């Protein structure tokens, strides 16, 4: 009987476990997780903070999922060392697990802030349920929150805190627009205005230099935030939302190959024998740019987990390139979709765009030669899946640029053009 161990109980880990069980009814499957029981969607933590969802509503499998799939779950348990020669995984309490195949689906963690005082109790992150629960516990005693970062995590946190009733939410960033990796200036301005209508404040072109005890509140977690433009802000809490780093230490300390993330082959094997990896901890090749990069996208983690599970169970599947830059969300009541190259591209690209400020709608299409390589939709996201399909298929889309802008394009146009 094969013995499989999976480290990580989120999208990639549970997807792999389910795939193994479907393909091998007899295999022993153990999931090691440093979080409590139940797999839940980290994507929904802002909704929990806003009071719109409970923890059980964040869960994406039933309470008896592990029993039904005959999966052994070691919850609140941390894996601390890997011995690939002996095929042993050491846990924090000293227990050792042996395996035939091992999957590292360990995800990522918030990137540390290189700022004086970043280790103070009043500086938090919003990455998982524990962070969200801590934030909710403190919410009733908070008047002012400073959020560092204008990416999706930071903006969704800002919106959630305003919905929660926090009177003053201020977002700061070095860049001069929101969602710099997802939107250009025109699209970002629509989103910023929508959040400002909700009461979110923005300060651009600054960064924190130090976090110090708030004047007159030295016995609390309140902070004075020293900004690079010389200002001091008095806040009750700081929320750091500035990116993530992969939890790749288990493999790295066992001399496995790691670059931006764990290096894997198309069948999700790492450089260590019988050790696989999937999810936010790995790097994959982007189908649009050809660059190797990490992706924090839930669907890609699930897909990678499925491929890893199939190969661990003795089947042959591959996972090669993916569109790693894609996001769909809603902020301030404004729906947003960005796929592929969203920022201002360099030479060799053609861009067509249209903004309707009155309707708060924006459409932007980026072409490399005749190939569509980037789409930004703000306000009206109709046909987003169709445009994503164009990018993935590498179709000759430039002849339809005008129809794309008008929103009248369909695959019938491609068929007619090819005949």
C-alpha positions in Angstrom: 0.0 0.0 0.0 1.4 3.4 -1.1 2.0 5.9 1.6 1.6 9.6 0.7 2.2 12.6 2.9 1.0 16.1 2.0 2.2 19.2 3.8 -0.4 21.9 3.4 -4.2 21.9 3.8 -5.3 24.5 1.3 -6.1 24.6 -2.4 -3.2 22.5 -3.8 -2.9 20.1 -0.9 -6.6 19.1 -0.8 -6.8 19.0 -4.6 -3.9 16.5 -4.6 -5.4 14.4 -1.8 -8.7 14.1 -3.6 -7.0 13.2 -6.9 -4.9 10.5 -5.2 -8.0 9.0 -3.5 -9.9 8.9 -6.8 -7.1 7.1 -8.5 -6.0 4.8 -5.6 -8.7 3.6 -3.2 -6.1 1.9 -1.0 -3.3 4.4 -0.6 -2.6 5.9 2.9 -2.9 9.7 2.7 -1.8 12.0 5.5 -2.1 15.8 5.4 0.0 17.9 7.8 -1.3 21.3 8.5 -0.1 24.1 10.8 -3.7 25.4 10.9 -6.8 24.1 12.6 -9.0 21.5 10.9 -11.1 22.3 7.9 -9.7 23.6 4.6 -10.9 27.1 3.9 -10.5 29.8 1.3 -8.0 32.4 2.2 -9.4 34.5 -0.6 -12.5 35.1 1.6 -10.7 36.5 4.7 -11.7 40.1 3.9 -15.4 39.0 3.8 -14.9 37.5 7.3 -13.3 40.7 8.5 -16.2 42.7 7.1 -18.7 40.5 9.0 -20.2 39.1 5.8 -19.1 35.4 6.3 -18.5 33.1 9.2 -15.5 30.7 9.3 -17.7 27.7 8.3 -18.9 29.7 5.3 -15.2 30.2 4.3 -14.7 26.4 4.3 -14.9 24.7 0.9 -15.3 21.1 2.2 -17.7 19.6 4.7 -16.7 18.7 8.3 -16.5 15.0 7.4 -14.5 15.5 4.2 -11.4 13.9 5.7 -13.3 10.9 7.0 -15.1 10.3 3.8 -11.9 10.5 1.8 -10.0 8.4 4.4 -7.4 11.1 4.8 -5.5 11.4 8.1 -5.3 15.1 9.1 -2.6 16.3 11.5 -3.9 19.7 12.3 -2.1 22.4 14.2 1.1 20.5 13.4 4.2 22.0 11.8 6.7 20.1 9.6 10.2 21.2 10.5 12.7 19.0 8.6 12.8 16.7 5.5 15.2 13.8 5.0 14.8 12.8 1.3 17.4 10.0 1.7 15.5 8.2 4.4 12.1 9.5 3.1 11.2 11.0 6.5 9.4 14.1 7.5 10.0 15.4 11.0 7.3 17.3 12.8 7.7 20.0 15.5 6.9 17.6 18.3 9.7 15.2 17.2 7.4 12.7 15.5 8.6 11.3 12.2 6.5 10.4 9.2 7.7 8.1 6.5 6.4 8.4 2.9 6.6 6.9 -0.5 5.7 10.2 -2.1 5.6 13.6 -0.5 3.9 16.8 -1.6 4.9 20.2 -0.4 1.9 22.5 -0.7 3.1 24.9 1.9 2.0 28.1 0.3 3.5 31.5 1.1 3.6 33.9 4.0 3.5 37.7 4.2 6.8 39.4 3.2 8.5 40.9 6.3 8.6 44.7 6.6 12.1 46.1 6.7 11.0 49.0 8.9 12.1 50.0 12.4 9.5 48.7 14.9 7.8 46.3 12.5 7.8 43.7 15.2 5.6 45.7 17.5 2.2 44.2 18.5 0.3 46.9 16.6 1.7 45.8 13.2 -0.4 42.9 11.8 -0.9 41.1 8.5 -4.0 39.7 6.8 -3.0 36.4 5.2 -5.2 33.7 6.8 -8.0 33.0 9.3 -5.9 33.6 12.4 -5.0 37.1 11.2 -8.6 37.8 10.3 -9.9 36.6 13.6 -7.3 38.7 15.5 -8.3 41.8 13.5 -12.0 41.2 14.2 -11.3 40.8 17.9 -9.6 44.2 18.0 -12.0 46.0 15.7 -14.4 47.4 18.3 -11.5 49.2 20.0 -10.0 50.7 16.8 -10.6 54.1 15.3 -7.7 54.4 12.8 -6.0 51.8 10.7 -3.1 52.4 8.4 -2.7 49.9 5.5 0.6 49.5 3.7 0.1 48.4 0.1 -2.3 49.2 -2.7 -2.4 45.7 -4.1 -5.5 43.5 -4.0 -4.9 42.3 -0.4 -4.5 45.9 0.9 -7.5 47.3 -1.0 -9.8 44.4 -0.1 -8.7 44.8 3.6 -9.4 48.6 3.4 -12.9 48.0 2.0 -13.6 45.3 4.6 -12.5 47.5 7.5 -14.8 50.3 6.4 -17.7 47.8 6.1 -16.8 46.7 9.6 -17.3 50.2 10.8 -13.7 51.4 11.3 -14.0 55.2 11.2 -10.7 56.0 9.5 -8.8 53.7 7.1 -5.7 55.1 5.4 -3.8 53.3 2.6 -0.2 54.3 1.8 2.1 53.2 -1.0 5.3 54.2 -2.8 3.6 53.9 -6.2 1.2 56.6 -7.3 -1.8 54.5 -8.1 -3.8 51.6 -6.8 -3.4 48.1 -8.1 -0.2 48.9 -10.0 0.3 45.3 -11.1 -3.3 44.9 -12.3 -4.3 48.2 -13.7 -2.9 51.2 -15.6 -3.5 54.8 -14.5 -7.0 55.2 -16.1 -8.4 52.0 -14.7 -6.8 52.6 -11.3 -8.4 56.0 -11.0 -11.9 54.6 -11.3 -11.2 52.0 -8.5 -9.6 54.7 -6.3 -12.6 57.0 -6.6 -15.0 54.2 -5.7 -13.0 53.4 -2.6 -12.8 57.0 -1.6 -16.6 57.2 -1.8 -16.6 54.5 0.8 -14.4 56.6 3.1 -10.9 55.1 2.3 -8.1 57.6 2.3 -5.0 57.3 0.2 -1.4 58.7 0.5 0.8 58.0 -2.5 4.5 58.4 -3.0 5.5 57.6 0.7 6.7 54.7 2.7 7.0 54.1 6.4 10.3 54.7 8.1 9.5 53.7 11.6 6.7 52.5 13.9 7.0 53.9 17.4 4.7 53.9 20.5 1.9 56.5 20.1 2.4 59.7 22.0 0.4 59.5 25.3 -0.5 55.8 24.6 2.8 54.1 25.4 1.0 51.4 27.3 -1.1 50.3 24.3 -0.4 48.9 20.9 -1.2 52.3 19.2 1.5 53.6 17.0 3.1 56.7 15.6 4.0 56.0 12.0 6.9 58.0 10.7 6.5 58.5 6.9 9.2 59.3 4.3 7.7 62.7 3.6 8.2 63.9 7.2 4.7 63.3 8.4 3.8 61.4 11.6 0.5 59.5 11.6 -1.2 58.4 14.9 -2.9 55.1 14.3 -4.4 52.3 16.4 -3.2 49.6 14.1 -1.0 49.0 11.1 -1.8 46.3 8.5 1.1 45.2 6.3 -0.1 44.0 2.9 3.0 44.1 0.8 3.5 40.8 -1.0 4.5 37.3 0.0 7.5 34.9 0.1 7.3 31.1 -0.5 7.4 28.7 2.4 10.2 26.8 0.7 12.5 26.2 3.7 11.7 22.4 4.0 12.9 21.7 0.5 15.7 24.3 0.5 17.2 23.0 3.7 17.2 19.5 2.2 19.3 20.9 -0.7 16.3 21.1 -3.1 16.3 23.6 -5.9 14.6 26.9 -5.2 14.6 30.1 -7.2 11.6 32.5 -6.9 9.8 29.5 -5.6 10.4 25.7 -5.6 11.5 24.5 -9.0 9.3 21.8 -10.4 9.1 19.8 -13.7 5.9 19.7 -15.7 4.7 16.7 -13.6 5.3 18.7 -10.4 8.4 16.9 -9.3 11.0 18.8 -7.4 14.8 18.2 -7.6 14.5 15.7 -4.7 13.4 12.1 -5.4 9.7 11.4 -4.8 9.1 14.9 -3.6 6.5 17.0 -5.4 5.4 20.6 -4.9 2.3 22.6 -5.9 0.5 25.9 -5.2 1.9 29.2 -4.2 5.2 27.8 -3.1 6.3 26.9 -6.7 7.4 28.9 -9.7 5.7 28.2 -13.1 6.2 29.5 -16.6 3.9 32.3 -17.6 2.2 31.6 -20.9 2.1 35.3 -21.9 5.6 36.5 -21.1 7.5 33.2 -21.0 9.0 34.3 -17.6 9.3 32.0 -14.6 7.3 33.4 -11.7 5.2 32.5 -8.7 1.4 32.7 -8.8 -0.9 33.3 -5.9 -4.0 32.3 -7.9 -6.4 29.8 -6.4 -7.4 28.1 -9.6 -3.8 27.5 -10.7 -3.0 26.0 -7.2 -5.9 23.6 -7.6 -4.8 22.6 -11.1 -1.2 22.1 -10.0 -2.5 20.0 -7.0 -4.5 17.8 -9.3 -1.5 17.2 -11.6 0.8 16.5 -8.6 -1.8 14.0 -7.1 -2.2 12.1 -10.4 1.6 11.7 -10.7 2.0 10.7 -7.1 -0.7 8.0 -7.7 1.3 6.6 -10.7 -0.5 8.3 -13.6 1.2 10.6 -16.0 0.0 14.2 -16.3 1.8 17.5 -17.0 1.2 21.1 -16.1 3.3 23.4 -18.2 2.5 27.1 -18.8 -0.3 29.2 -17.4 -1.5 32.7 -17.5 -0.2 33.7 -14.0 -1.3 37.3 -14.2 -5.0 37.2 -13.9 -7.4 38.6 -11.3 -11.1 39.1 -10.9 -12.5 41.0 -8.0 -14.9 43.8 -7.0 -13.8 46.9 -5.0 -16.2 49.7 -4.0 -18.9 48.1 -6.0 -16.7 48.2 -9.2 -16.0 44.8 -10.9 -12.5 44.4 -12.2 -10.8 41.8 -14.4 -7.2 41.9 -15.5 -5.5 39.2 -17.5 -1.9 39.0 -18.8 0.1 42.3 -19.2 -1.8 44.9 -17.3 0.9 47.6 -16.7 2.2 50.0 -19.3 4.2 47.8 -21.7 7.5 48.7 -23.3 8.4 48.9 -26.9 7.0 46.4 -29.3 3.5 46.5 -28.0 0.3 48.2 -29.2 -2.4 49.4 -26.8 -6.0 50.3 -27.5 -8.2 51.6 -24.7 -11.5 53.5 -24.0 -12.7 55.1 -20.8 -16.2 56.3 -20.0 -15.8 58.4 -16.9 -19.5 59.0 -16.6 -20.3 55.3 -16.5 -17.1 54.5 -14.6 -16.1 51.9 -17.2 -12.7 51.2 -18.8 -11.5 48.7 -21.4 -7.9 48.2 -22.4 -6.3 45.6 -24.8 -2.6 45.1 -25.2 -1.2 43.4 -28.3 2.3 42.0 -29.1 2.3 42.0 -32.9 -1.2 40.6 -33.7 -1.4 38.6 -30.6 -3.6 39.7 -27.6 -1.4 39.6 -24.5 -3.3 41.8 -22.0 -6.8 42.8 -21.0 -8.1 45.2 -18.4 -11.8 45.6 -17.8 -13.2 47.9 -15.1 -16.9 48.5 -14.5 -18.1 46.3 -17.3 -16.4 42.8 -17.3 -18.7 41.1 -19.9 -16.9 38.6 -22.2 -13.8 38.5 -19.9 -13.6 34.7 -20.3 -13.7 35.1 -24.1 -10.8 37.5 -24.0 -8.8 35.2 -21.7 -9.4 32.4 -24.2 -8.0 34.7 -27.0 -4.8 35.2 -24.9 -4.4 31.5 -24.1 -5.0 30.5 -27.7 -2.4 33.0 -29.1 -4.9 33.8 -31.8 -4.4 36.6 -34.4 -6.6 39.2 -32.6 -5.4 42.5 -33.9 -7.9 42.6 -36.8 -10.7 42.7 -34.2 -9.2 45.5 -32.1 -12.1 47.9 -32.8 -14.7 45.2 -32.0 -12.9 44.3 -28.8 -13.1 48.0 -27.7 -16.8 48.1 -28.6 -17.5 44.9 -26.7 -19.1 43.4 -29.9 -16.4 40.8 -30.6 -17.3 37.1 -30.7 -15.5 33.9 -31.7 -17.7 34.0 -34.9 -15.4 36.8 -36.0 -12.4 34.6 -35.7 -14.1 31.8 -37.7 -15.2 34.2 -40.4 -11.7 35.8 -40.6 -10.0 32.4 -40.9 -12.3 31.2 -43.8 
